[in-house]
Amino acid sequence: MRYYLVLALALLSCSLFAAPVAVKVTGDFVNLHSGAGRGYPIVQVAIKGEALVLLKRRTDWVQVEFKQQHYWLARQDLNQLETTDKQQFAVSDERFAAFESRSWEMGLLFGDFNGSSLYQLSLSYVVNPYIQTELAVGQANGDQADNLSAELSMYLSPMPHWRISPYFGIGGGVLRTTARTVLVQTPDGNNSLASAEFGLRYYISRNFIARAGYRRSVIVTERNDNEEIDTWKLGFSVFF
């Protein structure tokens, strides 16, 4: 049975290895660059069975010694290597790990609120990878009336470890309607909202998330003619 060396924390916490690590190539080959970056050319190729020594790390690159010369290896290529005692490297995506461990999100979304243009600001707290709460304030501007909403929602993400992650949610809040013309039949006032939402989150890079969602809401009025509202929205979030 092979044992795995998880380098994510060790390599993240320091730029130097505690000591040089002797390894050999187990994949077909690995590319060796003249510097730490994709812009530097590939100047050597180490093929299966050849030996390397890992020296130090710089961000997503590892300096190696190969045939008594120093080169740079992309961090993701560590999974093509193994140590002399047959241990392999399991390389995680550190940036995606930050997405999975996020605590707060701030979002800006735009869309359509039952035919009116909508923009929305949101603040979310991630309880755990599966559950997230959100407070959102939105403004929908239509030809006949403006609507200001504030809602508190809870979302469930059944597959939080996917880069494109679906989510489901329920929520409630208040809707303030202000008529723009006396011809509008609906009077000004505050009404309650009850909503359900389905959407997708896509981790882009660094601290940015793209988000798209469809929300079905019921406006609960004092009359017996409750109204159903469809909302489509698309936007971005920043997490921290």
N, C-alpha and C positions, 0 to 999 in steps of 0.2 A: 504494500500500500504506500502511495506517495503522500507526503505531507506538504502543506502549502505555506509559503511565507507571504503574509499579507503586508505589503509595503506601504499602503496608503498612509498610515499614521507615521511610520518611521521616516518615510521620505518627505512627508509634509512638515514634520517638526524640525528637520535639520537639513542643511544643504550638503553635508559630508556624511559618508558612511562611517560607522565606527571604526571599520578597518576595510581594506580592499577585499572584495568578494570575488573569488575565482568561479567562473561559470563556463558552460559550453552551450553551443547552439543546438537546440532540439528541433526547431522548425527547419524548413528548407533553407532559409537564409535570413539575415538581417542586414539592413542598410546602415552604413556608418558615414556620418557627415563630418565635414571639416569644422563645423561650429554648431552651437546650440540654437538651432532654428531651421525651419523648412527652407529658408532662403539660402542656406549654405548647401553647396553641392555634395552629392554622394561621391566619396572618394575611395571607399573600400566596401567590399561585401564579405561578410563572414558567413560561410556555408555550414550546413549541418555537421556537427561533430567538432568544429573548431573551437578553440578556447579563447575566452576574453577575461579581463579583470575589470570589475566595476569600481570606479574611483570616487566620484562625487556626483551630486545632482544639482542642476540649475533649472528651476521651474519644471517644465515637462521634458527635460532632456537629462541624460546621464552620461557623464564622461567615462570612457572605457579605454583600456590599454589593449591593443591588438597588434601582435607582431612587433612589439617594442615601440609602437607609435600610439599617440593619443588621438582619439576620435570622439564623436558624440552620437549617442543612440537615443532614439525617441522612446519616451517612457512606456508607451503602450506596447513596444516590442519586447519588453521584459518578459512577457508571457511566452516568448519563443526561446527562453533560456532556462537552464536548470543549474543548480549548484553541483559541486563535485560529489556530494552525498545524496544526489538524486532528488533534492527538494526543488519544487517549482515555484515560480512567482505568480501570485494572483493579483492582477493590477486592477484596482477599482477606478471609476471615474470620480475624482475628488469633487469636481464642480457639481456633478449630479448628486453626490452625497450631500452637498450643502443644500441643494433643493429639497432633498428628502428630510433634512433636519431643520428646515426653516421654522420660525415661530410666528412671524408677522408678515402680512402682505398689505401693500397699498395699491389700489387699482384705479384705472381710468378707462371707462368703456363708453362706446357710442353705439347707437342703434335706432330701432323703431319701436315706439310705444303706441300700438294700435293706430298706426298711421301718422303719428307725430314724431318729430325728431327728438331723440333722447340722448342725454349725456349723464353719466353716473360716476360718482366717486365712492370708493369703498375702502374699508379697513377690516382686515380679517385676522383672526387669531387661530393658529393651527394647534388644536388640542393634542392630536397625535397624527400619525401618517394617514389615518382613515377618516378623522372627523375634523371639521373646520367650521368656525362660526364667523359670521360676517355682518357688519353694519354698513348699509349702503344708503346714500342719499342721491336721488335722481331728479332731473328737471326735464320735462317733456313739453315742447312748445309746438302747438298746433295752430291751425288757421282760426279756430273758433274758441279754443280754451287752452290754458296752461295748466300743467299738473306737476305738483311738487310732491315727491314721495320719500318716505323714510321707512326702511324695512330691516328687520333683524332675521337672519336666516341661519340654518344649520345644514351643512353639506356632508355627504358621505362619498368618499372616494374608494371604491372596492378594489382598484388596482393602483395603489399609490406609487409603486415602483416602476410603472411604465412611463416612458418619456412623454407619450401622448396618453393622458389619463382621463377617463370619463368620470363624471361626478353627477350626483343626484342631490336635490335639496328641497326643503320646505321652509316656509317663513311667513311672517306676518308683519303688518305695520299700518301706516296711515297714509292717506292720499288727500292732498289739498288741491281742489279744483277752483280755478279762477277764470270766469268767462271773459272773453275778449270782445264780445258783442252782445247786445241785448236780445239778439235773435236766437241765441243758444237756449235750448230748453232746460238744460241741467243747471240748477242754481249753484252759486258758490257754496263751498262748505267742506268739511272734513268727513272722510269716510274711511272705514276700515278695509284693509287688504288681507287676503289669504292667498298664498302662492305656492306653486311647485315649479321646480326648474330642473332641466337636464342640460349638460354642457360638457365641454372638453377643455382641459388644460394642456398646454404644450410647453415644455421647458425649452427655451431658446438657447441661452448661454448665460454665463455669469449669474446675475441676480434677476434675470428677466423671464417672465412667463407670458405667453400669449393665451388668450381665453376667448371662447365663443360659447354662447348659451341661448337657450330658448326658455322663456318663463311664461307660465299660464297663471293668471291672477283672477280672483273674483273680488269685485268691489262690493262690499256689504253696505247697503244703504238703509235708511230708515223706511224706505218704501219697499214694496214687494217685487221690485224689478231689478234685482241684483244684476250687475253687468260683468261679463267676462272680457278680459283684456289679454292680448297676445303681445309679448315683448321679445324682440330679437336684439342681441347685443354682441359686440366684438370689441376687444381691447387688449390692454397689457397690464401686468402687475409687476411690481418690484418687491422682492422679499428680503427680509433681513432677520 
